[in-house]
């Protein structure tokens, strides 16, 4: 980034840092008893102790949702971007479809998935008419299948458009040069398109992963009751009638933020290396 670009971005960075930092400091202070809802502030780890068993299970549940959803979104998004790079009327239709998917709120998408895959949904009724023995518990079952599918469905459109924007400039020329050198279609896909798209796929996947870790509404509507992902746990405790649950809610929120940072920081450090390797330069 040039000095002029850094100077222009500085006000926005400062504003985001102040707002996010102040909010996170308040949440951390609440989790250790320094900002109680009532009474005198007193340092305490009672909130962390009371939430500890649920926090461990919540970390596992959050990762069980976020990781498969991110992998599926990356694969489908890359496939969609590959199809859109081919050009033509089908590519235009796919672009419009991806834009339409992005415009749909996650809560609306989750409701639609529930109506499709729930026990009394369209899928279950079609299976019953076809003589099926039973419909699997995809919504609220022992595995967060519906939650993963909804997140992957919506975020795959995001990944596809990011990859398309990053790869489209010069794509046709690169493919023509590779074809002129005798590369077959599969070789052009693996040795030209995939390395070129890797940084964009990685960056979009990181955004998807962090979002999925912090997503509340989809897991709340489609997920199982126990264990709860960290955002659902934090929201439930925050709205509890027991005022002493407020520090535990803050502890769950802090844990989710730390989990997202533990994922994001190494990934951000690896992205420049991935970009350098994909461009053939030194890391």
C-alpha positions in Angstrom: 0.0 0.0 0.0 1.4 3.4 -0.9 1.8 6.2 1.7 -1.1 8.1 0.0 -3.3 5.0 0.2 -2.4 4.4 3.8 -3.1 8.0 4.7 -6.5 7.8 3.0 -7.4 4.6 4.8 -6.2 5.8 8.2 -9.4 7.6 9.3 -11.5 4.5 8.6 -9.0 2.2 10.3 -8.9 4.4 13.3 -12.7 4.6 13.5 -13.1 0.8 13.2 -10.4 0.2 15.7 -11.9 2.6 18.3 -15.4 1.2 17.9 -14.4 -2.5 17.8 -11.8 -2.1 20.5 -14.1 -0.2 22.9 -16.9 -2.8 22.4 -14.5 -5.7 22.9 -13.0 -4.0 26.0 -16.6 -3.6 27.4 -17.4 -7.3 26.8 -14.1 -8.5 28.4 -14.8 -6.2 31.4 -18.3 -7.6 31.7 -17.0 -11.2 31.6 -14.7 -10.6 34.6 -17.2 -8.7 36.7 -15.9 -5.2 36.1 -19.1 -4.0 34.4 -21.9 -5.7 36.3 -25.5 -5.1 35.4 -26.1 -4.3 39.1 -24.0 -4.0 42.2 -20.5 -2.8 42.7 -17.7 -3.8 40.2 -15.5 -6.6 41.5 -13.0 -8.8 39.6 -14.5 -12.3 39.4 -14.2 -15.3 37.1 -17.6 -16.7 38.1 -19.0 -16.0 34.7 -16.2 -18.0 33.1 -16.6 -20.8 35.6 -20.3 -21.2 35.1 -20.0 -21.2 31.3 -16.9 -23.3 31.0 -18.6 -26.6 30.1 -20.8 -25.0 27.5 -17.9 -23.0 26.1 -15.9 -26.2 25.4 -18.9 -27.8 23.7 -19.7 -24.5 21.9 -16.2 -24.2 20.4 -16.6 -27.7 18.9 -20.1 -27.0 17.6 -19.0 -23.7 16.1 -16.1 -25.4 14.2 -18.4 -28.3 13.2 -20.6 -25.8 11.5 -18.1 -23.3 10.2 -15.4 -25.6 8.7 -17.6 -27.8 6.5 -19.7 -24.8 5.4 -16.5 -23.0 4.4 -15.1 -25.9 2.5 -18.3 -26.6 0.7 -18.8 -22.9 -0.2 -15.2 -22.6 -1.5 -15.7 -25.7 -3.7 -19.1 -24.7 -5.1 -18.0 -21.0 -5.4 -14.9 -21.9 -7.4 -17.0 -24.2 -9.7 -19.5 -21.4 -10.3 -16.7 -18.9 -11.0 -15.2 -21.3 -13.5 -18.5 -21.6 -15.3 -19.0 -17.8 -15.3 -15.5 -17.3 -16.7 -16.6 -19.3 -19.8 -18.8 -16.4 -20.9 -22.1 -16.6 -22.8 -25.7 -16.4 -21.8 -25.3 -19.1 -19.1 -22.6 -17.1 -17.4 -24.8 -14.0 -17.3 -27.6 -16.1 -15.8 -25.3 -17.5 -13.2 -24.1 -14.0 -12.3 -27.6 -12.8 -11.8 -28.4 -15.8 -9.7 -25.4 -15.2 -7.5 -26.4 -11.6 -7.0 -29.9 -12.7 -6.1 -28.6 -15.1 -3.6 -26.4 -12.4 -2.0 -29.5 -10.2 -1.6 -31.4 -12.8 0.4 -30.9 -12.4 4.2 -29.6 -15.4 6.0 -32.7 -15.6 8.2 -34.9 -15.8 5.1 -32.6 -18.5 3.6 -32.7 -20.4 6.9 -36.5 -20.3 6.9 -36.6 -21.6 3.3 -34.2 -24.4 4.2 -36.4 -25.3 7.1 -39.4 -25.5 4.9 -37.5 -27.6 2.4 -35.6 -30.0 4.7 -37.6 -30.0 7.9 -39.5 -32.9 9.2 -42.8 -31.6 7.7 -41.1 -29.8 4.8 -41.3 -30.3 1.1 -38.5 -32.9 1.0 -40.2 -35.1 3.7 -43.6 -34.9 1.9 -42.1 -35.9 -1.4 -40.2 -38.8 0.2 -43.4 -40.0 1.9 -45.3 -39.9 -1.4 -42.5 -41.9 -3.0 -42.8 -44.6 -0.3 -39.8 -43.7 1.7 -39.4 -45.2 5.2 -38.5 -42.0 6.9 -36.9 -38.6 6.4 -33.6 -37.9 8.1 -33.4 -35.3 10.8 -31.6 -32.7 8.8 -33.0 -29.8 10.8 -32.3 -29.9 14.5 -30.7 -33.4 14.2 -27.6 -34.9 15.7 -25.5 -33.3 12.9 -25.9 -29.6 11.8 -26.6 -30.6 8.2 -29.2 -27.9 7.4 -27.1 -25.2 9.0 -24.0 -26.1 7.0 -26.1 -26.3 3.8 -27.7 -22.9 4.2 -24.4 -21.2 5.0 -22.6 -22.9 2.1 -25.5 -22.1 -0.3 -25.4 -18.4 0.4 -21.6 -18.0 0.9 -20.8 -19.9 -2.3 -22.3 -17.1 -4.2 -20.0 -14.6 -2.4 -17.0 -16.8 -3.1 -17.9 -17.1 -6.8 -18.3 -13.4 -7.3 -15.0 -12.6 -5.5 -13.1 -15.1 -7.6 -14.8 -13.9 -10.7 -13.7 -10.3 -10.0 -10.2 -11.3 -9.2 -9.6 -13.7 -12.1 -11.6 -12.3 -15.0 -9.1 -9.6 -16.0 -6.7 -11.3 -18.4 -8.3 -14.7 -18.0 -9.0 -15.3 -21.7 -5.5 -14.3 -22.7 -3.9 -16.7 -20.1 -6.0 -19.5 -21.3 -5.2 -18.8 -25.0 -1.5 -18.7 -24.2 -1.7 -22.0 -22.3 -3.7 -23.6 -25.1 -1.1 -22.4 -27.6 1.5 -24.1 -25.6 -0.4 -27.4 -25.9 -2.1 -27.5 -22.5 -5.3 -29.6 -22.5 -8.5 -28.2 -20.8 -7.8 -30.1 -17.5 -4.2 -28.9 -17.5 -5.3 -25.3 -18.1 -7.8 -25.6 -15.2 -5.2 -27.1 -12.7 -2.1 -25.2 -13.8 -3.5 -21.9 -14.8 -6.9 -21.1 -13.4 -6.5 -22.8 -10.0 -3.2 -21.1 -9.1 -4.5 -17.7 -10.3 -7.8 -18.1 -8.3 -6.2 -19.5 -5.2 -5.6 -16.1 -3.4 -9.1 -15.0 -4.0 -10.5 -18.3 -2.9 -8.4 -18.2 0.2 -9.5 -14.7 1.1 -13.2 -15.3 0.4 -13.0 -18.5 2.4 -11.4 -16.8 5.3 -14.3 -14.2 5.4 -16.8 -17.1 5.1 -15.2 -19.0 8.0 -15.0 -16.1 10.3 -18.6 -15.1 9.5 -19.8 -18.7 10.0 -18.1 -18.8 13.4 -20.0 -15.7 14.5 -23.3 -16.4 12.7 -26.3 -16.6 15.1 -29.6 -16.7 13.3 -29.0 -19.7 11.0 -27.7 -22.0 13.8 -30.5 -20.8 16.1 -33.2 -21.7 13.6 -31.8 -24.8 12.0 -29.4 -26.2 14.6 -29.8 -28.7 17.5 -30.6 -27.5 21.0 -27.5 -29.0 22.6 -24.7 -28.3 22.2 -25.1 -24.7 21.2 -22.6 -22.8 19.0 -21.0 -19.9 20.8 -23.1 -17.1 19.3 -26.3 -18.9 20.2 -25.0 -19.6 23.7 -24.0 -16.0 24.1 -27.4 -14.7 22.9 -29.4 -17.1 25.1 -27.4 -16.2 28.2 -27.6 -12.5 27.4 -31.4 -12.6 27.3 -31.7 -14.8 30.4 -33.9 -13.6 33.3 -31.0 -14.4 35.6 -29.0 -11.3 35.8 -26.0 -13.3 37.0 -25.9 -14.9 33.5 -24.7 -11.7 31.9 -21.0 -12.3 32.7 -21.3 -15.9 31.3 -22.8 -14.4 28.1 -19.9 -12.0 27.8 -17.5 -15.0 28.3 -19.2 -16.8 25.5 -18.9 -13.7 23.2 -15.2 -13.3 24.1 -14.5 -17.0 23.4 -16.1 -16.7 20.0 -14.1 -13.6 19.2 -10.9 -15.3 20.3 -11.7 -18.4 18.2 -12.3 -16.2 15.1 -8.9 -14.4 15.8 -7.1 -17.7 16.2 -8.4 -18.7 12.7 -8.0 -15.3 11.0 -4.5 -14.3 12.2 -2.6 -17.3 10.8 -4.7 -17.3 7.6 -4.0 -13.6 7.1 -0.3 -14.3 7.6 -0.4 -17.1 5.0 -2.3 -15.2 2.3 0.7 -13.1 1.1 2.7 -16.3 0.7 -0.1 -18.0 -1.2 -0.4 -14.9 -3.5 3.4 -15.0 -4.1 3.4 -18.7 -4.9 0.4 -18.4 -7.2 2.1 -15.6 -9.2 5.4 -17.5 -9.4 7.3 -15.0 -7.2 9.2 -15.5 -4.1 7.3 -15.7 -0.8 
